[in-house]
Amino acid sequence: MLVVATAGHVDHGKSTLVRALTGMEPDRWAEERIRGMTIDLGFAWTALPSGGTVAFVDVPGHQRFVPNMLAGVGPVPAAMVVVAADEGWMPQSAEHVAALDALGVGYGLLVVTRADLADPGPALAGARARLATTSLGAAEAVAVSAVTGVGLPELRGALDRLAARLPAPAVDGPVRLWVDRSFTVRGSGTVVTGTLGAGRLRVGDELEVAGAGEPVRVRGLHRLGAPCGEAGSVARVAVNLRGVPRDRVRRGDALLSPGRFRATDLVDVRLAGDPVADLPATLTLHVGSAAVSARVRPLGVDTARLRLGRPLPLLVGDRALLRDPGSRRLVGGVTMLDVLPPPLGRRGAAAARADVLAGLDGRPDLTGELRRRGLVRAGDLVRAGVPVTLAPVVGDWLADPEHWRRLAERLSVAVADHARRHPLEPGIPVEVLRQHLGLPVRALVEALVRPPLSLSVGRVVAAGADPLPEPVARALALVGDDFAAHPFRAPDVDRLAAVGLGTREIGAAVRAGVLLRLTGNVLLLPGAPRQAARVLAGLPQPFTLSAARQALDTTRRVAVPLLELLDRRGLTRRLPDDARTVVTD
């Protein structure tokens, strides 16, 4: 389906032409028909000679209704610029074409109407000259009379040729249906209409309402006024939504494929038009069928940051335009350069950002996005309109290869430095590394760990690192004779301090597995529990704590926690009277 928006000065015969081509009345309001002037958007369609279909979005031409005009033009791929032969180029002709140019509409026709009232030649020549410098360029031109029918067959043929020139729509892409009408049908509920520029809609589909993020269900679909089970782009569609009050969806909202868009109220853009430094602080941004306030922060000669009055589902490369609501003047077109812009909190950040934006052209570029961001979630790029063709480094995270290499180098240096400064610690905690490297999640730190580094209980350790630091090994050698003579007598605090086993040294030895901590500073060798079980097996069963203490040649300070450890390990069983028996295999 070819979807075409009309454009042109008020009373140049846009609606009359649509009526003559389709046999349908595009003016929906009684007031429009009484006054003979289009106020809001109108819709009509007809078959073309090729068998295809053209649907028209008829827009108002009066200056007072330019916002309505922009809501109709925003989502469509092509335009039909209408100029009357007896009046020629007029102010709204210029404004409408400037809007089309700002939005980057590059497909269209020039139609000179009222050819029965005046020679169309001068108007045709003047309009062609005006269009030549815009995105429409050398658009095919046709002179017609909606009254006599002269030129209408040629116009239908030109519409067929226009349809053939349009690029194939992204039928398999995500849906972003900008709503241009919302109304209620008795017995059906809320119905919205719009131009489906990409993707496919089916009855039963679940969609999201932009901004709100709430799910809605497609109860029914109409295409060209007839019900259908499925509609592919490009098409004019009416969507019946299940269980949605009319006031929840209005013009300027959008229906979206779930999870494929991210609504944003902060964007960096390039402006074609007035110098950014001369712009008012607040303008109106028109994109799709939406019109929202936008606060402007200049970031360069032709680039700026816009803070929007409400979040919109925008993509890199989207075209929009800025308009001054006070003077009703079209300021210029904008191209979305970044819909996930970084904060500008630090001194000099704005100037640095201006330098970055100067090199962007609004075309989605995965390599460039990764180079600028270093790390980014794949889902965020997809929702920004940037195709992702690389595998994540971990989870949903993508990394610029050079940035990832530098992070790995910094991690290795940090691990080595920590080992020098903290020889008694078993590596550096992952969380400390995360903060040092400025990474958003611990999983990224873990993904950076490669041999000769390794992960061990939430820490990163250099491979080959001595699990027992040399000062600790020296101190343990000094108490070795103590344990050899009395394996169940834990050295007291004074003895430990005398050989150099302080709190940190003891912790290192316990972590290395060369000392067993029963409780506090009650320490034995790791093999002590099984050795004790063998000694206790020689006692009459069951045995008491006192008997165990004497058999093990130790103190109550050691015997109590040692027996409790034997119970936990299943080497002994505690009886109701607090006596114990050794558990035999």
Stockholm file with secondary structure:
# STOCKHOLM 1.0

chainA/1-585         MLVVATAGHVDHGKSTLVRALTGMEPDRWAEERIRGMTIDLGFAWTALPSGGTVAFVDVPGHQRFVPNMLAGVGPVPAAMVVVAADEGWMPQSAEHVAALDALGVGYGLLVVTRADLADPGPALAGARARLATTSLGAAEAVAVSAVTGVGLPELRGALDRLAARLPAPAVDGPVRLWVDRSFTVRGSGTVVTGTLGAGRLRVGDELEVAGAGEPVRVRGLHRLGAPCGEAGSVARVAVNLRGVPRDRVRRGDALLSPGRFRATDLVDVRLAGDPVADLPATLTLHVGSAAVSARVRPLGVDTARLRLGRPLPLLVGDRALLRDPGSRRLVGGVTMLDVLPPPLGRRGAAAARADVLAGLDGRPDLTGELRRRGLVRAGDLVRAGVPVTLAPVVGDWLADPEHWRRLAERLSVAVADHARRHPLEPGIPVEVLRQHLGLPVRALVEALVRPPLSLSVGRVVAAGADPLPEPVARALALVGDDFAAHPFRAPDVDRLAAVGLGTREIGAAVRAGVLLRLTGNVLLLPGAPRQAARVLAGLPQPFTLSAARQALDTTRRVAVPLLELLDRRGLTRRLPDDARTVVTD
#=GR chainA/1-585 SS CEEEEEECCTTSSHHHHHHHHHSSCCCCSHHHHHHTCCCSCEEEEEECTTSCEEEEEECCCSGGGHHHHHHHHTTCSEEEEEEETTTCSCHHHHHHHHHHHHTTCCCEEEEEECTTTSCHHHHHHHHHHHHHTSTTCSCEEEECCTTTCTTHHHHHHHHHHHHHHSCCCCTTSCCEEECCEEEEETTTEEEEEEEECSSEEETTCEEEETTTCCEEEEEEEEETTEEESEEESSEEEEEEEETCCGGGSCTTCEEECTTSCCEEEEEEEEEEESCGGGSCSEEEEEETTEEEEEEEEECSSSEEEEEEEEEEECCTTCEEEEEETTTTEEEEEEEEEESSCCCCCSTTHHHHHHHHHHTCCSCCCHHHHHHHHSEEEHHHHHHTTCCCCSCCSBTTEEECHHHHHHHHHHHHHHHHHHHHHCTTSSSEEHHHHHHHHTCSSHHHHHHHCCTTEEEETTEEEETTCCSSCHHHHHHHHHHHHHHHHCTTCCCCHHHHHHHTCCHHHHHHHHHHTSSEEEETTEEECTTHHHHHHHHHHTSCSSBCHHHHHHHHTCCHHHHHHHHHHHHHTTSEEECTTSCEEECCC
#=GC SS_cons         CEEEEEECCTTSSHHHHHHHHHSSCCCCSHHHHHHTCCCSCEEEEEECTTSCEEEEEECCCSGGGHHHHHHHHTTCSEEEEEEETTTCSCHHHHHHHHHHHHTTCCCEEEEEECTTTSCHHHHHHHHHHHHHTSTTCSCEEEECCTTTCTTHHHHHHHHHHHHHHSCCCCTTSCCEEECCEEEEETTTEEEEEEEECSSEEETTCEEEETTTCCEEEEEEEEETTEEESEEESSEEEEEEEETCCGGGSCTTCEEECTTSCCEEEEEEEEEEESCGGGSCSEEEEEETTEEEEEEEEECSSSEEEEEEEEEEECCTTCEEEEEETTTTEEEEEEEEEESSCCCCCSTTHHHHHHHHHHTCCSCCCHHHHHHHHSEEEHHHHHHTTCCCCSCCSBTTEEECHHHHHHHHHHHHHHHHHHHHHCTTSSSEEHHHHHHHHTCSSHHHHHHHCCTTEEEETTEEEETTCCSSCHHHHHHHHHHHHHHHHCTTCCCCHHHHHHHTCCHHHHHHHHHHTSSEEEETTEEECTTHHHHHHHHHHTSCSSBCHHHHHHHHTCCHHHHHHHHHHHHHTTSEEECTTSCEEECCC
//
